[in-house]
Amino acid sequence: MDAPYCNRPHGRAIAQRLIARCGQWFRGFRAALAAAALLALTPAAAAPAAPTVLVVGDSLSAGYGLTTGQGWVDLLQRKLAAQGFAHKVVNASISGDTTAGGRSRIGAALRTHQPQVVVIELGGNDGLRGTALAPVKANLDYMVEAAQKAGAKVLLLGMRLPPNYGSRYIAEFAAMFGDVARARKAALVPFILDGFGDKPEMFQADRIHPTAQAQPLMLDLVWPELRKLLPQR
């Protein structure tokens, strides 16, 4: 009886070559599986976080008395999107806040949100309480400096007081915002209610907080200066 084909000299050579090729294919297949498993375990590269505009203010920025989405800060988010900016607006405003309150919390806000732009709208409540201006000015200066040291550009929003606070106090209060902005080379809107601050119909019943109709006017005051702090396009 003839020997099986694979036991013949020629058959054995062919069989050995087939076994070798199968071994190479298997080793390659095993390496490919290992590579695929490694890729599956490797986390995908995280998408870059959207740049942030941080607003630190009081009730004028917190939207006191307004329906959610009506405040000028909410309108700013929509404006940025409409203009093609990917920036996210974080509203860290608290109704009734003062510059002392802002100073106490701005460090944590900067660390948490790592903003590219910081808008500071504080001081109005200090003025309405007749607070001595030296510490108010020092608080504003501290917040601007802290934001700049964190790598953010700063826009300071100023306020004015009604005439019953006395001409000297009123003048020094108004000048305070410009003084801080110039000293720190920060952007400035001198008066966030400019152009309608003397129009009762633009304010709620308390005659302090702007109505929903006034919010676009506030944004119109903020936007030109804020736009200068955004990337050029």
C-alpha positions as CSV (number, residue, x, y, z in Angstrom):
1,M,0.0,0.0,0.0
2,D,1.4,3.4,-0.9
3,A,2.5,5.7,1.9
4,P,0.1,8.7,2.5
5,Y,0.9,11.7,0.4
6,C,2.1,13.7,3.3
7,N,4.6,11.0,4.2
8,R,6.2,11.1,0.8
9,P,9.3,13.4,0.6
10,H,7.6,15.9,-1.7
11,G,4.4,15.8,0.3
12,R,6.2,16.4,3.6
13,A,7.9,19.5,2.2
14,I,4.5,20.9,1.0
15,A,2.9,20.2,4.4
16,Q,5.8,21.8,6.3
17,R,5.4,25.0,4.1
18,L,1.7,25.0,4.7
19,I,2.2,24.6,8.5
20,A,4.7,27.4,8.5
21,R,2.4,29.8,6.6
22,C,-0.5,28.9,8.9
23,G,1.7,29.7,11.9
24,Q,2.7,33.1,10.4
25,W,-0.9,33.9,9.7
26,F,-2.0,32.9,13.2
27,R,0.8,35.0,14.8
28,G,-0.3,38.0,12.6
29,F,-3.9,37.5,13.5
30,R,-3.1,37.3,17.2
31,A,-1.0,40.5,17.0
32,A,-3.9,42.3,15.2
33,L,-6.3,41.2,18.0
34,A,-3.9,42.5,20.6
35,A,-3.7,45.8,18.9
36,A,-7.4,46.1,18.6
37,A,-7.8,45.3,22.3
38,L,-5.3,48.0,23.1
39,L,-7.1,50.6,21.0
40,A,-10.4,49.7,22.8
41,L,-8.8,50.3,26.2
42,T,-7.2,53.6,25.1
43,P,-9.5,56.6,25.9
44,A,-10.5,58.7,23.0
45,A,-8.9,62.2,22.9
46,A,-11.2,64.6,24.6
47,A,-12.6,67.4,22.5
48,P,-11.2,70.8,23.5
49,A,-13.4,72.6,26.0
50,A,-15.4,75.5,24.8
51,P,-13.8,78.9,25.8
52,T,-15.6,80.5,28.7
53,V,-17.0,84.0,29.4
54,L,-17.5,84.3,33.2
55,V,-19.9,87.0,34.5
56,V,-19.5,87.9,38.1
57,G,-22.2,90.3,39.1
58,D,-25.2,91.2,41.2
59,S,-29.0,91.3,40.5
60,L,-28.5,93.3,37.3
61,S,-26.7,90.3,35.8
62,A,-28.5,87.6,37.7
63,G,-31.8,88.6,36.0
64,Y,-33.7,89.6,39.1
65,G,-37.5,89.7,38.5
66,L,-37.2,88.3,35.0
67,T,-38.2,85.0,33.4
68,T,-35.4,82.6,32.9
69,G,-33.7,83.4,29.6
70,Q,-34.6,87.1,29.5
71,G,-31.6,88.6,31.2
72,W,-28.8,90.3,29.3
73,V,-26.4,87.5,30.2
74,D,-28.7,85.0,28.5
75,L,-29.0,87.3,25.5
76,L,-25.2,87.4,25.4
77,Q,-25.0,83.6,25.0
78,R,-27.3,83.8,22.1
79,K,-25.4,86.7,20.6
80,L,-22.1,84.8,20.8
81,A,-23.7,81.8,19.0
82,A,-25.3,83.9,16.4
83,Q,-21.9,85.6,15.7
84,G,-20.2,82.2,15.3
85,F,-18.4,82.1,18.6
86,A,-18.1,78.8,20.5
87,H,-17.8,80.5,23.9
88,K,-19.9,79.3,26.8
89,V,-21.2,81.9,29.2
90,V,-21.1,81.1,32.9
91,N,-23.3,83.4,35.0
92,A,-21.9,83.5,38.5
93,S,-24.0,86.5,39.5
94,I,-25.9,86.7,42.8
95,S,-28.6,89.1,43.6
96,G,-27.7,91.4,46.4
97,D,-24.0,90.7,46.1
98,T,-21.3,93.3,46.8
99,T,-17.7,93.7,45.8
100,A,-16.7,92.0,49.1
101,G,-18.8,89.0,48.2
102,G,-17.3,89.0,44.7
103,R,-13.8,89.2,46.0
104,S,-14.4,86.2,48.4
105,R,-15.6,83.9,45.6
106,I,-13.8,84.9,42.4
107,G,-10.8,82.7,43.1
108,A,-12.9,79.6,43.2
109,A,-14.8,80.7,40.1
110,L,-11.6,81.2,38.2
111,R,-10.2,77.8,39.2
112,T,-13.5,76.1,38.4
113,H,-14.3,77.7,35.0
114,Q,-10.8,78.8,33.7
115,P,-12.4,81.6,31.7
116,Q,-10.9,83.5,28.8
117,V,-12.9,86.6,29.5
118,V,-14.3,87.8,32.9
119,V,-17.1,90.4,33.1
120,I,-17.3,92.1,36.5
121,E,-20.5,93.9,37.3
122,L,-20.4,94.7,41.0
123,G,-20.4,97.8,43.1
124,G,-23.9,99.0,42.8
125,N,-25.1,97.5,46.1
126,D,-22.0,99.0,47.8
127,G,-23.0,102.4,46.5
128,L,-26.6,102.1,47.5
129,R,-25.6,101.3,51.0
130,G,-23.3,104.3,51.2
131,T,-20.2,102.1,51.7
132,A,-16.9,103.8,52.1
133,L,-15.3,103.8,48.6
134,A,-11.7,102.9,49.4
135,P,-12.5,99.2,50.2
136,V,-15.0,99.0,47.3
137,K,-12.3,100.2,44.9
138,A,-9.8,97.8,46.5
139,N,-12.2,94.9,46.0
140,L,-12.7,95.7,42.4
141,D,-9.0,96.1,41.8
142,Y,-8.4,92.7,43.5
143,M,-11.0,90.9,41.3
144,V,-9.6,92.4,38.1
145,E,-6.0,91.5,39.0
146,A,-7.0,88.0,40.0
147,A,-8.7,87.4,36.7
148,Q,-5.8,88.8,34.8
149,K,-3.3,86.7,36.7
150,A,-5.5,83.6,35.8
151,G,-5.0,84.5,32.1
152,A,-8.4,86.1,31.5
153,K,-9.2,89.4,29.8
154,V,-11.4,91.6,31.9
155,L,-14.4,93.9,31.2
156,L,-15.5,96.1,34.1
157,L,-19.1,97.3,34.1
158,G,-19.6,100.6,35.9
159,M,-22.7,102.0,37.7
160,R,-24.0,105.4,38.7
161,L,-26.0,106.5,41.8
162,P,-29.1,108.6,42.1
163,P,-28.7,112.2,43.1
164,N,-29.7,111.9,46.7
165,Y,-26.3,110.4,47.6
166,G,-24.5,113.7,47.5
167,S,-22.5,115.2,44.6
168,R,-19.1,114.3,46.0
169,Y,-19.9,110.7,46.8
170,I,-21.7,110.3,43.4
171,A,-18.7,111.7,41.5
172,E,-16.1,109.6,43.3
173,F,-18.3,106.5,42.9
174,A,-18.6,106.9,39.2
175,A,-14.9,107.6,38.8
176,M,-13.9,104.6,40.7
177,F,-14.6,102.1,37.9
178,G,-12.6,104.1,35.4
179,D,-9.7,104.4,37.8
180,V,-9.5,100.6,38.3
181,A,-9.9,99.9,34.6
182,R,-7.1,102.3,33.7
183,A,-4.8,101.1,36.4
184,R,-5.2,97.5,35.3
185,K,-5.6,98.2,31.6
186,A,-9.0,96.5,31.6
187,A,-11.9,97.2,29.3
188,L,-14.7,99.4,30.6
189,V,-18.4,100.2,30.1
190,P,-18.7,103.3,32.3
191,F,-22.5,102.9,33.0
192,I,-24.4,99.7,32.4
193,L,-27.7,101.6,32.3
194,D,-26.5,104.4,30.1
195,G,-29.2,105.8,27.8
196,F,-32.2,104.6,29.8
197,G,-31.3,105.0,33.4
198,D,-33.7,107.9,33.8
199,K,-36.7,106.3,32.1
200,P,-39.1,104.8,34.7
201,E,-40.8,102.6,32.1
202,M,-37.6,100.6,31.6
203,F,-37.6,99.6,35.3
204,Q,-39.6,97.2,37.4
205,A,-41.8,98.4,40.2
206,D,-38.9,98.8,42.6
207,R,-37.4,101.4,40.2
208,I,-34.0,99.6,40.6
209,H,-34.1,96.6,38.4
210,P,-34.4,96.9,34.6
211,T,-37.3,95.2,32.8
212,A,-37.1,92.5,30.2
213,Q,-37.4,95.3,27.6
214,A,-34.2,96.9,28.9
215,Q,-32.1,93.8,28.7
216,P,-31.2,94.1,25.0
217,L,-30.2,97.7,25.7
218,M,-27.8,96.5,28.4
219,L,-26.3,94.0,26.0
220,D,-25.9,96.7,23.3
221,L,-23.7,98.6,25.8
222,V,-21.7,95.5,26.8
223,W,-21.2,93.9,23.4
224,P,-18.9,96.4,21.6
225,E,-16.4,96.3,24.5
226,L,-16.7,92.5,25.0
227,R,-16.2,91.9,21.3
228,K,-12.8,93.5,21.5
229,L,-11.7,90.8,24.0
230,L,-12.8,87.9,21.7
231,P,-10.6,86.3,19.1
232,Q,-10.4,88.3,15.8
233,R,-12.2,86.7,12.9
